[in-house]
Amino acid sequence: MNEVALLRSLLAIGAILFATGVIGLLTRRNLIVMFLSAELSLQGIAVSLVAWSRYHNNFGGQMLVIFIIAVAACEAAIALALFVKLFHDRGTLDVVAWQTLREENLPPHIDIEVPEPEAREEKWPELTPAGREPAPNLQQQRHRARV
Amino acid sequence: MFDSWETMQSLAVLVPALPLLGAVLTAILGPRILKSRAHWPVVLGLTGSAVAALCLLIGVNRQAAQGAFADDPASSRLTLWEWASVDPAMPAPAALRQASGTMAEAAAQVPFHIDITLRIDPLTALMLAMVTLVSTLVAIYSIGYMHGERGYWRYFSYVGLFVFSMTMLVSVSNFLLLYVFWYQKPAAAAAGKKAFLVNRVGDFGFALGVFLIWTTYGTLNFHDTKLPDGQAIPGVLGQTRLASLAASGADQEHDPDHSAPHDAAHAPARKPPAESLYVGGGWFGIGTAICLLLLVGACGKSAQFPLHVWLPDAMEGPTPVSALIHAATMVTAGIYLVVRCTPLFFASPEAQLVVSVIGGVTALMAAIIAVTQTDLKRVLAYSTVSQLGYMFLGLGTCTLIGATSGIFHLMTHAFFKALLFLGAGSVMHSLGGVIDMRRFSGLRHKMPVTCWTFLIGCLALAGVLPFAGFWSKDMILAAVHERAHEGGSFTLAGQSIFHWLYWIGTGTALLTAFYTFRAFFLAFFGPERFPGELDHPPHESPPNMTLPLAILAAFAAGLGVVCEWTGWFDKLLLKTPSLAFAAFHETAEVGFHPHIAAISTVTVLIGIGLAAFFYLGERTQIDRIAAWVRPLYRASYGKLWFDEIYDALIVKPLWILARLAYVVDRYLIDGIVNTIGRLPVWTGALLRPFQNGQIQSYALAMILGALILLGTLALRP
């Protein structure tokens, strides 16, 4: 396989990755999936950078990719922290839950009604009590009272 | 004793400085410390100033007797400090280069130097003496009149400032400073909006005149100025120009072609000759324009037609202020200006004619209005306008006797008009502020001193033989008569106008006598009637009010006789450098005119007789006469409808213009501004739907934007 053919296939892979990421970003509503899609398109770019780097025999592109990976890691950390916070607030990861941040007097956008989660009784596993109740550990209790 | 230049220079500084000092002291100490004694600094300052002015007059008289003013000596001026200096300011105008003759082309830039220079000459000294003397008497009178009023200290402070600016006005030797003090005075004088507006019109004309003098003559100084580099700039009224005028006048006198003055039809018009350094030149010449612009200023300040409307309305303030404004300070400024600029007017016969015509028209018109007014102060105000018209009439002849008679009448008028106003104030004081003559009469037994001093003032104003007004009025009529019958600088048309003016003057004398004695008889004769709201019968005013009346009455009675018999006044005044040029000499020797005096005496006596016939005893005939000439009566009573005419011609159109401007501003200008203000809002409204809160649409927009960028990059040639 000559260099040009290799470059082509690598660029094709990068393009596919990028397109997949973009399509995912535009079509999915789950925050985490959207984030993953964005990461996917980023990696598509990274692949094409590496391909060109190899083709030109220049390591600048690969250096850049290493930077991209480092930055993406930071990004991921921040994004996941944000998602935890967002989920805490709304109880869902659907981005539509955040469209109230739009301009005040615009109508809400409703494409497909999100089905109400059916009210399900929360069931936690219960263990049958068995055996003897352990005697209170006074030292431990005192320690807890202090803490 | 006072004739050394050093003494006179310090006196010339003292005269304005003392009233200013008094005013400042009163303003600082008045409200807290002096309170009801607030008049002391100002009265003392004014008295000191009057004494200094009289000493200055004595000194000037001595110097004049020795002929010291003949060549406008430098020591007759005192430069205090330099006020403004721009060097160089302007290319030298043609008139200046012509004057200095040798001025090199390289140095053809004139500097703009304004020095605070006080001048000492007979005209200034006479004006200073008159202003300070009358003001002092008015201030003493005010102690009684204003007693217990609110703002007592403020009143005296203003009086001091008035006198300061008036004395500075007649002392300075520069048109710009003249304008400064000219402009300052009315601001506080007459609070009326009308007075303010009308005076602005006059001031505007004066300012334009000053600008024109600067561009024409290249200097604003009256006197010749020596620059530090030894170069001399001839002043507007300086010796260089005056000498040129005198020389050209003398040439013409010895001109063999010059016919006898009585043969006016064949006499060549006495035009200012070309070698004179004054710019003249026909109806549309620069010289005429300067004179007419200065005249507009003088008309505004001296209440001449058509700018006279403010003076009778400026009497809402205390009566002593009216006396001060009408007699001593404000209105005389216009006369002073015209007299000071006599050489300029001499260069433009057209402007002289305008001065005289305005004066004559004003004199007659104001006298007609004064005949029917019922407010005593208003009668006096219109008589002031009328007498000022007389002065302009005299000045406009622009002969020696004309200028002298104008100033002479100014002096005598200052004394007897101050006397009349203070007398009216005394009446008001005792009647609790009532001044409408329909509501009181027969005051002569209750207020004898006021009555008899007022009578002296009336006699002087009417111009009865031994009193001051007679001599000055006679002199003006003689000047006009002289001008009408001698060639003068005008051809036949101008002369016939002066014929008319002479008869207008005589008719005005008749009316003056009539309305003066009408007011006198109405107020002091007839049955004793007093306004109903008075809780005590009227009484004579306190001595500090009657004493100034008596002093003024003495002046009003005696000043004319003394000046006329000794001839001291004319001789002194004509030593003033700007009046002493030889071109005047052809009309210099004008003495007492028996036939003019006889005519005016007869008319005055007819006027007094008519007044006595109608207003003494039963006042039944006058109503019948008034009914006969109803339109005339109504015209006079309605002040010839000047207010209505101004309302229709000026106020209404301006009001409509203001409405128009309002509509344009409200709807057009505001519309444009508001549209510009709303543009961002509209743009925002267009962009706002994109902010729909859906992250996918933002992402799509971002990607599309990136695609467009890439697309343009790819498609770029």
Interface residues (C-beta under 8 A of the other chain):
Chain A: V22 L25 L26 T27 R29 M34 V95 V96 W98 Q99 T100 L101 R102 E103 L106 H109
Chain B: R688 P689 Q691 N692 G693 Q694 I695 Q696 A699 L700 I703
